[in-house]
Amino acid sequence: MKTNRNLLIVCAMGYATSSIIKKAITEFLEENKIKNWNIESTALNMSRDYVEQADIIVSSLEMKQSDYKAPIINGVALISGIGEEAALNEIMDHIRRIDHLD
C-alpha cells in the first residue's frame, strides 16, 4: 500500500471555500482514523501539478471527469451542509477502494 495518498480540494480561488471543505474532510478522516491521506487545496487555474498527483479530487466547481484520472467528488455539500453525509461517504468509498487496491 502506498504510504501517503493525496486528496486535492479545488475551488475558484483556493482559499475560503477550500478551507471549509478541507476542515470537514480533515475532521471526517480523523474521526475514522484515516491517517495516510494528505489534503491539499488549490485554485482551479493553479491545479495542474497538484491534479497529476491527486488520488481523489473534491471540487466546489464543475470539473469534467473525463479530463482527469482521479475521481472527482462534488464538494458543494461540504459547504452548504445539505447532503454532507453522502459526500463524506462517497469520499470514504473512494478511499477504501484506493487503499484496498494497492
C-alpha contacts under 8 A as a table, 3 or more apart, distances in Angstrom:
res1	aa1	res2	aa2	distance
1	M	99	D	6.54
1	M	100	H	7.78
1	M	101	L	7.98
1	M	102	D	4.76
2	K	5	R	6.86
2	K	99	D	7.72
2	K	102	D	6.86
3	T	36	N	6.15
4	N	36	N	4.74
4	N	37	W	5.43
4	N	38	N	6.61
5	R	36	N	6.08
5	R	37	W	4.57
5	R	38	N	5.97
5	R	54	A	7.59
5	R	55	D	6.31
6	N	37	W	5.58
6	N	38	N	4.87
6	N	39	I	6.07
6	N	40	E	7.46
6	N	53	Q	6.76
6	N	54	A	4.92
6	N	55	D	5.28
6	N	56	I	6.72
7	L	37	W	6.64
7	L	38	N	6.05
7	L	39	I	4.89
7	L	40	E	6.43
7	L	54	A	5.68
7	L	55	D	5.89
7	L	56	I	4.83
7	L	57	I	5.82
7	L	58	V	7.40
8	L	39	I	5.91
8	L	40	E	5.04
8	L	41	S	5.63
8	L	42	T	7.55
8	L	50	Y	7.12
8	L	51	V	7.12
8	L	54	A	5.84
8	L	55	D	7.78
8	L	56	I	6.24
8	L	57	I	4.74
8	L	58	V	6.14
9	I	18	S	6.06
9	I	21	I	7.39
9	I	22	K	7.05
9	I	39	I	7.38
9	I	40	E	6.11
9	I	41	S	4.45
9	I	42	T	6.35
9	I	57	I	5.84
9	I	58	V	4.78
9	I	59	S	5.59
10	V	14	G	6.49
10	V	18	S	6.56
10	V	41	S	5.85
10	V	42	T	5.24
10	V	43	A	5.59
10	V	44	L	5.71
10	V	47	S	7.38
10	V	57	I	7.16
10	V	58	V	6.27
10	V	59	S	4.60
10	V	60	S	6.53
10	V	61	L	7.29
11	C	14	G	5.30
11	C	15	Y	7.80
11	C	17	T	6.44
11	C	18	S	5.86
11	C	41	S	7.87
11	C	42	T	6.65
11	C	43	A	5.20
11	C	44	L	5.91
11	C	59	S	5.86
11	C	60	S	5.27
11	C	61	L	5.96
12	A	43	A	5.18
12	A	44	L	5.75
12	A	45	N	7.92
12	A	60	S	7.79
12	A	61	L	7.06
13	M	16	A	7.81
13	M	42	T	7.13
13	M	43	A	4.53
13	M	44	L	7.19
14	G	17	T	7.09
14	G	18	S	5.71
14	G	19	S	7.94
14	G	41	S	5.96
14	G	42	T	4.22
14	G	43	A	3.99
14	G	44	L	7.50
15	Y	18	S	5.55
15	Y	19	S	5.96
15	Y	41	S	7.79
15	Y	42	T	7.49
15	Y	43	A	7.74
16	A	19	S	5.08
16	A	20	I	6.50
17	T	20	I	5.33
17	T	21	I	6.44
17	T	60	S	7.64
17	T	79	I	7.26
18	S	21	I	5.01
18	S	22	K	5.82
18	S	41	S	6.03
18	S	42	T	7.49
18	S	60	S	7.90
19	S	22	K	4.97
19	S	23	K	6.09
19	S	41	S	7.68
20	I	23	K	5.28
20	I	24	A	6.46
20	I	78	L	7.42
20	I	79	I	6.31
21	I	24	A	5.25
21	I	25	I	6.25
21	I	75	G	6.83
21	I	78	L	5.53
21	I	79	I	6.23
22	K	25	I	5.19
22	K	26	T	5.88
22	K	39	I	7.10
22	K	40	E	7.88
22	K	41	S	7.49
23	K	26	T	5.14
23	K	27	E	6.12
24	A	27	E	5.38
24	A	28	F	6.17
24	A	78	L	6.59
25	I	28	F	5.00
25	I	29	L	6.08
25	I	88	L	7.24
26	T	29	L	5.23
26	T	30	E	6.14
26	T	39	I	7.64
27	E	30	E	5.10
27	E	31	E	6.10
28	F	31	E	5.13
28	F	32	N	6.27
28	F	88	L	7.38
29	L	32	N	5.06
29	L	33	K	5.97
29	L	34	I	4.98
29	L	35	K	7.23
30	E	33	K	4.89
30	E	34	I	5.96
30	E	35	K	7.20
31	E	34	I	7.81
34	I	37	W	7.07
42	T	46	M	6.45
42	T	47	S	5.87
42	T	50	Y	7.94
43	A	46	M	5.29
43	A	47	S	6.05
44	L	47	S	5.22
45	N	48	R	7.58
46	M	49	D	7.77
47	S	50	Y	5.23
47	S	51	V	5.73
48	R	51	V	5.07
48	R	52	E	6.44
49	D	52	E	5.45
49	D	53	Q	6.96
50	Y	53	Q	5.37
50	Y	54	A	6.19
51	V	54	A	5.00
51	V	57	I	7.62
51	V	68	Y	7.70
51	V	70	A	7.88
54	A	57	I	6.50
54	A	70	A	6.32
55	D	70	A	5.26
55	D	71	P	7.35
55	D	98	I	7.90
56	I	70	A	5.18
56	I	71	P	5.32
56	I	72	I	6.35
56	I	73	I	7.73
56	I	91	I	7.98
56	I	94	H	7.51
57	I	70	A	6.38
57	I	71	P	6.10
57	I	72	I	4.74
57	I	73	I	6.16
58	V	72	I	5.72
58	V	73	I	4.68
58	V	74	N	5.86
58	V	75	G	5.39
59	S	62	E	7.35
59	S	63	M	7.49
59	S	72	I	7.02
59	S	73	I	6.30
59	S	74	N	5.35
59	S	75	G	5.01
59	S	76	V	7.41
60	S	74	N	6.07
60	S	75	G	4.89
60	S	76	V	5.04
61	L	74	N	7.57
62	E	74	N	7.95
63	M	67	D	7.93
63	M	72	I	7.48
64	K	67	D	5.64
64	K	68	Y	7.41
65	Q	68	Y	5.50
65	Q	69	K	7.59
65	Q	71	P	6.95
65	Q	72	I	6.25
66	S	69	K	7.40
68	Y	71	P	7.40
68	Y	72	I	7.99
71	P	94	H	7.88
73	I	87	A	7.41
73	I	90	E	7.52
73	I	91	I	7.23
74	N	77	A	7.34
74	N	87	A	7.33
75	G	78	L	5.38
75	G	79	I	7.10
75	G	87	A	7.00
76	V	79	I	5.27
76	V	80	S	6.31
77	A	80	S	5.11
77	A	81	G	5.23
77	A	82	I	5.23
77	A	83	G	5.19
77	A	84	E	4.79
77	A	87	A	6.56
78	L	81	G	5.44
78	L	82	I	7.60
78	L	83	G	7.68
78	L	84	E	5.12
78	L	87	A	7.18
80	S	84	E	7.73
81	G	84	E	5.00
83	G	86	A	5.38
83	G	87	A	6.35
84	E	87	A	5.14
84	E	88	L	6.17
85	E	88	L	5.13
85	E	89	N	6.06
86	A	89	N	5.03
86	A	90	E	6.14
87	A	90	E	5.04
87	A	91	I	6.33
88	L	91	I	5.03
88	L	92	M	6.21
89	N	92	M	4.92
89	N	93	D	6.08
90	E	93	D	5.03
90	E	94	H	6.40
91	I	94	H	5.26
91	I	95	I	6.21
92	M	95	I	4.92
92	M	96	R	6.07
93	D	96	R	5.25
93	D	97	R	6.14
94	H	97	R	5.01
94	H	98	I	5.99
95	I	98	I	5.20
95	I	99	D	5.93
96	R	99	D	5.26
96	R	100	H	5.84
97	R	100	H	5.25
97	R	101	L	6.19
98	I	101	L	5.37
98	I	102	D	6.93
99	D	102	D	5.94
